[in-house]
């Protein structure tokens, strides 16, 4: 049984894991990113990750969601909508 906040060792790396066994993920705020935009971006990232964890995405949809996730992790929302 894995407890929320527990730490698992992977070689020399230690990773905090959720109660469901998935790693705890942290998303940094980009320089100049408004707090409201950061919160929306992190919320969308969490929704996409939950979708993958629950097996909601398959085929082309999974690829689209993966691309969206990568974009959300690499740049602020303002840059994505421009």
N, C-alpha and C positions, 0 to 999 in steps of 0.2 A: 504494500500500500504506500502511495506517495502522497505526502501532505502538501498543501499549498505553501509555497515559499520554501519548500525543501530544496536541497542542492544535490545535484547528481554530478559525478565526475566523469568527464570524457577525456581520457588521457590527462593532459596537464590543464585542461579547461574545466571550469566548474560552471554549471548552468542552473539557475533557479527554475523550478518547474511548478506548474499549476497542479491542483488536485487531480485533474484529468490526465496528467502526464505530459501535457504540452509545455514547451518552454515559455517562461514569462518574457514577453517582448516589450522593449522600451523604444519609444520614438522621440527623437530630439526635435526641438523646435528650431526651425531655420532662422538664421539671422534676418531680422526685419519682418518676420512673419507675425501677423496680428494674432493675438491670443484666440480670438473667435475662429479664425481660419485654422489655426493649429488644432483646436478642439474638434472642428468639423472633419479635418483630415484624419486625425487619430481615430475618431469614431468610425469613419468609413473604412479605414484599415482594419479595425477590429471586426467590423461586420463581414468584410471579405474573408478575413482569416477564420472567423467562425463558420462561414459557409464552406470553406475547404475542410475544416475539422469535422463538420457534420456530413460531408460527402454530397453537398448540394450541387456542385459544379462538375460537369462532364464535357468532354470533347471541346468544341469551339468556344463554348461559354467559359470553360475552365481556362482556356488560353487567353480569352479577353479579360477575365478577372485577374489572371496572373499579371498581364501587362498593366492593368490599372493599378494593381498593388505596387508594382515596381515603380511606376510613375509617382504614386503617392508617397513612396518612401524616399524618392530622390529629389523631389522639388515641391515647393509650396503650392497650394491650390490656386493662388493667383497666377502662377506661371502656367498651370495646366489649362486654365480657362482663357488665356490670352491667345 
